[in-house]
Structure formats: structure tokens, C-alpha cells
Amino acid sequence: MPRDFPFDACRDLLGLLRAVFAAEKHRNFPNPRKLRSLERLARELQQAVTLAATHDPGTLPYAKALGMADGVARRLGDVIELTDPVMPILEVAGKRVRLRKRRTAERAGWAIERRRKGGG
């Protein structure tokens, strides 16, 4: 029986990679090599998810997707160090959530204004 693709775990890991990327980018002197590596890992993981989602378990592309996801998981330690502080990552991720809520509310307000003015 082929191994199930870990879709939920990959989604979680993508979120963590995005949070680490955002925190690194937010630093005074971001490390461009680390940013490229994080982006590469996230892109590869997303490709693995897409590949697995579009193929049946037991097929060669599905197995390739599993291998890609495993490879990303193994290379995490090459990019994210044990000594990387977690608080800046959580703070940036929290700010992104709060900002998104605010922007969504603003967009909803703009849509109401357009309707009132007869603009759509």
C-alpha cells in the first residue's frame, strides 16, 4: 500500500516557511541567501503538493511528490537554525494576520461605499 501524501503537514510547513521568510525579510539586514533558500524550499514543497494532488497514489508522479516533500523536510536544517529566535517569527506572522483582517474590512467598506454611490 503506498504511503499517503502528508497534505496537512505540508500546508503547515508552507505556513511556517512563509512566516520565517516574512520575519527574515522584516529584519534590518535580511540575509538574501536565506531568503532565496526559504523561497526555494517553499516553491518545491508547493510543487510537491500540486503534483500529489493531481495524481493517484502508487503512480510515479505521486511517488516523486513524496520524495520532493521528504527532501524539503530534510533540508530545513540547512536554512533554519536551532538558534533562530521564534518570537520575531510569531510577531511578524501575527501582524500579517491583523493587517489582513484590517485590509479585508477596508475592502468590504469600500464595496459598501461603491454600492451607495451606484458604482457597483
N, C-alpha and C positions, 0 to 999 in steps of 0.2 A: 504494500500500500504506500503510495507516495506521500511524502510529508506535506502537510498543509502550509500554504504560504501565510506568514505572520502579518496579515494586513493591518491589524490593530497596532501591533508593536511597531511596525514601520511608520504608521501615521504618528505615533507618539514620538518616535525618534526624529522624524522630519520636523515636528514641532520644536523639539529640543535643539536640533541643528539650527533652525531659524532663530531661536532665542539667543543661542550662543553667537551667531552671526551678527544679530542686531546689537548685542552687548559689545562685541568687539568693534563694530563699526562706530559705536557711540563713544568709544574711548578717545582721549585726547590724541593719542598716537596709535591708531589701529595698525595691526600687523597685516600688510597686504598678502603675504604668503598664507597666513592663517585664514584670511577671508576667502582666498581662492580655493584653498583646501576644503573649507566648510561648504562652499558653494558646489564644488565638485562632488563631495560626498552626498549632499542633498539631491543634486541632479541625478546621480547614479541610483540613489535609493528610489527616487520618483520614477525613474525609468524601469526599475525592477518591479515596482507596484503596478505600473501600467502594463508591463509585459505579462505579469502573472494574472492580472485581471482579464486579459484578452485571450488567454489560452487555458486549456484544460489541464488539471493535474495529471502528471505522468508523461506529459509531452516534453520534447526537448526545450522549447522556449520557456516552459514553466520551470523546468529544472535550472535553466540558465538564470531565470529571475531569482530563484532561491540562492544560487551561487553569488549573484550580484549583491543581494541583501546581506548574505553572510560576510562577503568581502568588505562591505561598508562597516558592518559591526566590528570586524576585526581591526579595521584601520582607524577607528575612533581614537584610540590611544595615541596615534601619531599626530593628531590635531588638537585634541582636548587633553589637557594635562590634569593630573590629580590635584595639583595645587591651584588650578583656576578657581577663583572665588565664585560662589554661587549667587550671592546677593546681588551683584550688578546684573547678572543674567535675569534673575527674577524681577528686579526693579524695572528693567527695560521691557520685559515681557508684560508686566502689569501696566506700564504706561501705554504700551501699544494697545492693550485691551481697552483701557479707559478712553484713549484717543479715538479708537474705532467706534465706541459707543457714542461719543460726542459727535463725531462726523456723521454717523448714521442718523442721529437725532436731528442734526442740522439739515441733512438732506431731506428728511421727512418734513421738516418745517418749510423748506424751500418748495417742496412739492405742493404743500397746502397753499402757500402764497401764490404759486403759479395758477392753481385752480381758482383761487379767489379772484385773480386778475383776469381769468379767462384764457390763460396761456397754456392750458394743457391739463 
